[in-house]
Amino acid sequence: MSAPVEVVVSADSAGQLWNCAVFELHSGTNLLSYRGGNTSARSLTLLSGEYILGGQVGKNFINVWEIQRKDQLQQKIVCPGNVTCLTASPDGLYLLAGIAEAIHLWEVSTGNLLAILSRHYQELTCIRFTDDSSHFVSGGKDNLVFIWNLASLIQLDSSRSSDPRHILSGHTLPITDIHCGFMGAQGRVATASLDHTVKLWEISSGEMLLSVVFDVCIMSVTLDPCEYFLFCGGGDGTIYQVSLCSTNFSRDKTFQSDSEGNQIFKGHRNFVTCLSVSMDGTLLLSGSHDETLRLWDIQSKQSIRTVAHKGPVTNAFIIPAPANMFLPDSRPSIPLPRFSRHLNPSEQGESSSLGGVCLRMGPNAQAPEETYLEKADKFYSLMCAVTDKSVFGDGENTKVRVSELEEEVKTLKKINKDLYDFSTQLLTKPS
């Protein structure tokens, strides 16, 4: 049997038979399985076509497998907290993880933690890279979607605040899924939410291009490769196909089935957690909490194959089969280093397991001489540090005061989360 061109990678929340598995797209044959733990939703990703990474449910680590070694768990990346979403850049250089309300950005070659982005004020639910790895998009339970420029974050001085390129605030309830189209920073991004809407945005300007209202909350979203259609997975198990080439185009509309491409797929018995389209745009893959994967023929809207799982499907996507996936004797070209949990690993007693020099992108080959304003900023920071020392004292007093403030912050965050969850339940409660 020749190696398949496209494969399906999926995971369920039970993890009884395996953590994640690889299926042949057209036949549904189980080709590979990776054991050990189970992966949370939106937390399964491929790194450089050589590793599979999955955020462990309810734990503070990421499971790592070499893609061709199916039976052995190779490594665990320990994180500062539970991983709620995970993605790797298509070029394999960077790894992003959502941990509580913060985004952690690692450089894969060194394992260094480059940035911790804390602009969301509720738990993150989804992170996606653009296909050219230049930008990424994050969404959370705070109803907000941020578009980030990766280059600006890599060059960012740790003393300066990090700002997203665009803030998309059109949703009124938590974000459930994000899908980035082709064309990189010139492309479009689709966002789904519990507020019964799916919105399409332009990445370069942050402008909303389309908003579609449904009768149910939307749990997943994807685009076909040509971006003619938008596919939306509903909370009732229905999949909605929205035409982006409609003749009577308006920016805000309510979904209705018609002869112009707005159609529905019926078959799932519970909400649809993930969607993916094949490279030729003829097949749609869907995963659901009814513990099944379904493969659909897009033109006829018929389910042509069902693959049963042992628990609710949390992740499922179609990918071109990596070259070394079916070569058991192959090895990754570069071993993964130890991933740091701190922005300054040397100060926390951490050290990279691999030696070498870390190179960063910069606007000039040599660092320019400090300007007068930069020197003034340094003096001001030093003065503030001296003032803080005089106010809080040294040694044990400072540690005690810091601990008290940290506990107060945790208490306030819990109160804020409880209030938010209570208001969300009231808004989403059936009338």
Helices and strands as residue ranges (DSSP letters): E 6-12, E 20-24, E 30-34, E 39-47, E 51-56, E 61-66, E 75-78, E 83-88, E 94-99, E 102-107, E 113-117, E 124-129, E 135-140, E 145-149, H 150-154, E 166-168, E 175-180, G 184-186, E 188-193, E 197-202, E 208-213, E 218-223, E 229-234, E 239-243, E 252-254, E 263-265, E 272-277, E 283-288, E 292-297, E 302-308, E 313-320, H 372-392, H 395-428
